[in-house]
């Protein structure tokens, strides 16, 4: 009995491990009883993607999915709707085969559909999670908003994507959320601060799109289907945070004139005071004659009293702010910045272009420039219908052009290239307009998404912008003395003294070697005899050689896996240093 208890029961093959945890795509399709196209759609909507197990039991040429993901899909309501849609399409095909046009038409009108609201809530438990994963949704919706309608791409989907992008752009303008702009070959990269999260998306230029044939647009349309629902949720929450109605009302006249952001009318939600006024006005509308006037007068008196109370509360709040001056002084003495200063700085950045009035020429990308200018408080007009003002307006301060010569120029305004607006937004100051004049090669367009400290190289244009910002802030010498500050810090630490000592030692050793060579020549000896004496190393060279030997010794003691990682890190570091050296030499020429 004791020997029988010690016997280990062997595991059967295919009953544990990767053979059970992963299944192939064909097995999953049979288990779910759907077609390959519906399986792909379901996986995209639910966020289930192929896996790469260590042991591919069914073969290396198969696509594997996690078994728990497939079990997760079995209870999905969308799966049942896909089966109903498949059966319904089969009925339509049968009716058309029997030439029963009436039944086929009725079946097409009553086609089942599914909604994805529960999937958005499931994949994004909180609103912040949805905003963090908003980049891909905006990029794909912006792309489809510019694509023409084809057999695969429905024009209604393109219009819906365009509306969603306009809604989000209006929020960015209203909330002053735009922070970075960069023109690239692919398009224009934009970044906005939404609910404390950085959202970056790409806006393609307005050109005729050539649709490649090797792209599966059905897969992209499935992604767009989910992203549309996600953007609907996000736009609703963002508009609610600003107290605006959602969806915004579309202006048919402005939309027909392709007015861009102006085609949507933003309306505030009714407040509690407005609701009370509406409740008072309702019985007044029902009353007749004198009773109607009395009720209306009573409602007006109540509204006036509410306004008076609000005014007194605001005055009391202002008085309280004045009494808190001692606390603010205490914060300043302790070195704590007040919140009001931060708000003032933020207000200056948000209203960078508030005093400027722009006119866009017809060759400029209008929708993109309108978003950039209006997000920072500027007024925009353009050639064509829907423009709030014409080219002859005397209040125009800047005209954005992208041609070398102009037919007619107004002396009361500045003519700049589109890059000037982007560079001003990134620099957070108004840059000089002379380098951006029409017909001139503009300065280098510096990307705001690159960290110069991490790259180890700062372009000359960046240094110039920092100098202009320092001058604008009243610290003209702040940037010029930046390099000297580093040298001063080294002096405090004694770095320069050590360097001077090394230079003196090197000079004395060189003089001694010269004297030995001279004595050898006079004595009739060759220079080779004195070579041994001149090969003496300086203390800095000895220290560096010792460090290299110690580093190599530590590398040899590393495990093979850590050694490969270390070699990759050092290779990337050397490549970065070579790149910085190349850029430095190029700018020095």
N, C-alpha and C positions, 0 to 999 in steps of 0.2 A: 504493500500500500504506500509505503514511504517512497519507493522508487517510482511508482506510478504518479505520485503527486509532483515529483521533481521533473517529470517529462514536460517539455515545453510544446504547446500546441502550435504548429506551423500556420502562418497566415496564408490564406488563399490569394492567388494572384488576381489583381484587378478589384480587390475589395477594400483597399485602403490607399492612402497617399494621393499622388497626383492623378491616378487613374479614376478616383472618385471625386476629387475636388474640381477637376476640369473636364469639360466635354467639348466635342467638336461642333462646328457650326451646323453641319447636317443633322447631327443628333438633336441639337437645340431646336432646329426648325421642325423636326418631326414631333418633338415633345410639345411644342407650342401650337402645332397644326396651323401654321401660317406660311405664306409664300416668302421667298427670299427678299423681295422688295419691302413687304410689310415688316419682316424681321429687322431689316436695317433701319426702317423708320422707327420702330419701337425702341430699338437700342439707342438711337440718337436722342429720342425724346426723354428716355429714362436715364440717360447718361451711363449706359453699360457698354464697355469697350473691350476689344479682344485682350487676352492675357498671353504671357509668354512663360509657360511652366518650364521647370528645369528638365523634367522627363516628359517627352512627348510620346505618350504610349501608343497612340493611333498613327503615328508617323510625323515626320518633320515638315511635310508639305500641307498640313492641315491648319486651320484657324481654330484656336481654342478660346473658350469662354469659361468664366468661373461658374460652377454649378449653382452656387448660392444666388448669383445674379439671374440665372434662368428661372430658378424657383421664385425669385422676387418678381419676375415678369409674369408668372402664371396668374397672379392675383391682380393684375393691372386692369382697371376698367377700360382703358383704351384698347386693350387686346380684344375684348368682346366687341367693341365698336368696329374694329378693323374686320373682324369676321362678318359682322352684319353688312358692312359696306361691300365686302367681297361677294357675299350672297346676293345683295341687291344689284350689283353690276351684272351678275350672271342672269338675273331676271330681265334686266334691260336688254341684254344681248339676245335672249330667247324671244322677247317681244319683237325686236327688230327683225330677227330671222323669220318670224311668222308674219311679218309686214303689218303688225298691229301698232300703227303709229300712235294712236290715242293712248294705249296702255304704256308705250315706251315714254311718251311725253309726261304722263302722270307719274310714272316711276322716277323719272329724272327730277321732277319737281319735289318729290318727297324723299330725296336721298338722305340717309342717316348721316350724322356728323358727330364729332367729338370735340370736347374742350380740354384745354391744357392748364386750367387754373390750378388744379390740385397738384400738378407736376411742378409748377413754379414754387408753390408753397413747400413742397416736399424737398426740392433741391436747394432752396434758399430759406433756411429757417428764420433768418432775420433780414431786415431791410438792408443792413450794411453788407451782408453777404451778397445780395443781389447787385449792389453797386460795385463791389469789388470784381465781380465777374461780368461787368458791363462792357468792357472794351471790345470783345469779340462781337457782341450784339450790335454795337454802334457801327463797327467797321463793315459788317456784312449788310446791315440795313442801308448804310450810306452807299455801298457798292450797288445794291439792287435798285436803289432810288435813281441811279443814272443809267441802268440798262434798259434797252428797248424791249417791248413785248414780243415774244415769239411763241412757238407752239408749246415749248416747255415752260417758259417764264410768262405767267399771266400778267397782263397789264394792271389788273386790280391789285395784285401783290406789290408791284412797283409803286403804285400810287399810295398804298397804305404805308410802305416803308418810307416814302418821301414825307408823308404827313407826320409819322413818328419822329423823324429826324428834325422836322420843323418845330414840333412841340418841344423837343429837348433843347434845340437851339434857342427858342424863346425863353426857356427857363434859364439857360446860361446867361442870356442878355439881361433878364430881369434880376437874377441873383448876383450879377457881376462875378461869375465864377471862373471865367477864363483866366489862365495863368501863363501858358507857354504856347508859342507858335513857331513852326519850323517848316520852311519850303524845301521839299526834296524832289527827286526825280519821280518817285511813285505818286506823290501828291503832297498835301499839306497835313502835317501832324499837329494836332491840337490837344491840349491838356487843360482840364478844368478840375477845380476842387469842389466836389459834391459830397456834402455831409461828412466832411473831414477826410474823404478818400480821393486820391488822384485817379482820374479817369482819362485815359489817352486813347484817341481814335484817329483814323486816317481818312481824310476827305480827298477823293480823286479829283483831278482837274476836269473841267467840262469839255471833253472832247468826244467825238463819235467813237463808240465802243465797238471793237472788233471781237466778236464772241468766238473763242477757240472751240474746235470740235472735240478735243480730247478731254473735256471737262464734263463730269457727270453733274448736270444741273439739278437732277432730282434729289441728290444728296444735299446739295446746298439749299434747295427749297425746303427740305425737311428741317435743316438747322434754322432757316429763316422763320419757319412756322413757329418754332419754340421761342425764338428771340423776339418775335412780334408780341407774343403774350408777355414775355418778361419786360419789354419796354413799356407796354401798356400799364403794367403794375407800377413800374418805377416812375413813369411820368405822372401817374395819378397821385402817388405819394409826394412827389416833389412839388406839384402844383398845390396840393393841400397844405404843404408846409409854408407856402407863400400866401395862403388865403385866396387862391384863384380857383375858378370853376374849371372842371375837367369833364369832358374834352372841350377845348376852346372852340368858339364858334368861328366857322370859316366865312370869310367875306368873299362872296361870289365875284364881285367886280374886281377886287384886288387879285384874287386868285386867277381870274381870266387874263389879267395884265401881267402875270408872273411877277408879283410884287415881293416874293420871297417871304421874309419874316413878317411882313405886313399883311399877308393873306390870312393870318389867324388873329382873331380879336380876343385879347385877354380881358376877362371880366372878374372882378372881385366877388367872393362869396358874400351873401347877405349876412351882416353881423347881427348881434342880439338886438341892438337898437333899431336896425332896419326891420327885423322881424316884428318887433313891437309896433313900429310905425305901420307896417303892413296890416297887423292885426287890428290896429285902431282905425285904419283907413277902410277896412272891409265893411264894418257896419255903417260907416259914413256913406259908402257907395250905395248901400241898400236904402238909406234914409231919403226922404224927399223934402224939398223946400227948406224951411227954417231948421228942422231937426238935422238935416244933412249938414248945414253950415255950422251948427252948434257942435256936432260931433267932430267935424273936421277941425274947428277952432280948438277944442279940448285936446285933440291929438297934437296939434301944433304947439300948444302950451306945454304939454308933457315933453315933447322933443326939446323945446327951448330949455326947460328945467334940467333935462339930462345934460345938455351941452354946458350949462352953467356949472353943474356939479363936476363935470370932467375938467373944466377950466380951473376950478378951485383945487382939485386934486393935483393938476399939473403944477400950479403955483406952489402948493405945499411941497411937492417933490423937488422943485427947484430950490426952495428954502432949505430943505433937508440936505441937498447937495452942497449948499453953501456952508451949512454947519459942519459938514464932514471935511472941511478944509484942513482942520488940524490933523485928522487921520491921514490925509493925503501927504501933508508935510512930513509926518512921521515916516510914511513909506518911502518918501524921497530921501530922508536922512539915512534910512537903513539900506538904501540902494535897491529898493523894490520899485519896479516900473508899474505905474497904474494902468488899468484897463482902458482908460480914456485915451491915453497916448497911443496905444496899439490901434484903437478904433480910428484915430485921426490918421495914422500912417496908412492903415488899410483903405481909408476913404480916399486918400490921395492917389493910391495905386489904382483903385477901382475907377476913379474919375480922371484918368490920365488925359483923355481926349475930350473932356466935357466942354471945354471952351472952343473946340474946333468944329468946323463944318466942312465936310468932304464932298467932293463930286467925283464919281467914278466914270471914266471913259469906257467906251463899249468894248475895248479889247481886254479889260481887266476882269478877272473872275468875280462877278458881282456878289453872288451868294456868300462866298468865302470872306470877301472884304467887308461886306455888310455885317456879318457876325463878329468879326474882329473889332470893327470900329464901334459898333453899338454896344458891345460888351464892356467897353471902357468909357461909355458916356458920350461918344461923338454922334453927330448927325450925318446922315448919308443921303445922297441923291445920285441919280444916274440918268442916262439917256434912255428915253422910252416912256411907256405908260406906267402908271403907278408910282412915279417918283414924287416925293413930297415937294421938291423944288427943282427948277431948271438950271441949266448951265450959266445963264446970265444973272443969277442971283448975286447981289453985291456982298452978301454976308459970307460967301464961301471963302474959307481960309486956305484950303489945300485941294488940289486936283490931282488924283491918282491916274497916271498914264503909263503906258508901256510901249510907246512909240518914240522914235528918235526926234521927230519933228512934229510940230503942231500947226494946224491951219491958222488958228487965231489964239493969241495968248492974252490973258488979263493980267495987268500989272499989279492988281490988288491981292493976288493970291500966289501961293507957292505951288510949283509943279514937282511932284515927287514920283518915284517908282514904288510899286507895291511892297518891296522889301523894307522900305523906310518904316511903314506901319508895323511890320513884324518885329523889326529890330527895336523900335521904341517900346513895344509891349514887353519884349524879353528884358530890355535894359531898365524898364520902369521909369524912364525919363524921356523927354523929347530930345532926340538927337539933332545935330545940324543937318539941314536939308541940302546943302551944297554938294556933298558927295553923292547924293541920290538924284541929282538932276537928270532929266531925260537926255538920252544920248551918251551918258557917261557910264563907264563900268562901275557898278556900285562896290562898296567895300565887301570883304568876305562875310558871308552869312554864317554866323557862329551858331552852332546848335545849342539850345538851352538844356538839352537832355544829357550833355556830356559833363562830367565832373573833372575839372582841370587838375585838382589835387590828386585824384586817383590815377589819372593818365600820366601825371608827372610833367606835363608840358602846358604852358599857357600861351595861346596865340596872341599876336601883337594887337589884333583888333579887340580882344578881350581886355587887354591892358589899357587900351585907349578908352573903352567904355567905362571901366572901373575908375579911371582918372576923371572922366566927365561926371560920373556919379559923385565922386568925392568933391569935386568943385561945386556941383549943384547942391550938395549937402553942407557946404561951407567949410569943408576940410580939404583944401586944395592940395596940401602936402602929405595927406595920409597915405596915398598909394606910392608916391615917389620915395618916401622914406621906408617903405615896407621891406625892400631888399636890405637897406642899411640896418633895419631893426634886427634882422637875422644875424648880421655881422656883429652888431653890438652885443647880442646875446652870447655869441661865441667868445667875445672879448672877456665878458664876465666869467665865463667858464675856463678861461685860459687857453682856448683853442688856438688863437692867433700867436700867443707866446710860444706854444709848442711848435707851430709851423715856422716861426722865425728861427727858433733854435735849430730845427732840422735843416733849414736853408743855410744857416751859418756853418753847421757841421759839414754839410755837403760842399760848401765853398772851400773850407779849410782842407778837406780831404782832396779835393780837386787840385788845390795849390800844391799839396804835398806830393801828389802823383806827378804833377808837372816838374817839380824839382827833382824827383827820382829819375824821371826820363832824361832830364837835362844832364844830370850827373852820369847816367849810364852812357849817354852819347859821348860825353867828354872823356869818360874812362875807356871808350872803345867797345862798349858792350852793345848788343842789339836791343831793340825795343822789346823783343820777345822775352828777354830776361826780366824786364821790369813789369811784364804783364801780370804776373802773379800778385804784385803789390797793388796794382790798380783795380783788381777785381773785388776789393773789399766792399761789402754792402753797408748801406746806411741802417740806422736803427729802425726806421720806418719800414724799409724793405725786409729786414729780418722779421719784424713783427707780422707783416703781411704774409710772408712765406710760412711762418709758424701757424698762422690762422688757417691758411689753405691746407696745410698738412693735417691739422686737427679736424677740419671740416671733412676732408676726404676719409680720415680714419673713422669718424662717426658715421659717415655714409656707408662704409664697408660693413659696419656692425649692424646696420638696419636690416630688418626682414625684407624679403624680395618685394612684397606688396608695398611696404612703406617706401622702399627705394624707388620704385616706379613712380609713385606719387610725388616724391621729392624731386625726381628728375623732371617731371612735367611742370612742377612749380618753378624750378630754376630756368627751364626752357622758356616758359612764358615771361619770366622776369627779364631774361636776356633779350628776348624779342622786343619787349616793351622798351628797354633801354636803347636798343638799336634804332627803334622807330623814333624815339624822342631825339636821339642824336642826329638822325637824318633830317627831321623837321627843323631842328636848331640850325644845322648847316644850310638848309634851304632858305630859311628866313634871313640868315646872315649874308647871303649873296646879294 
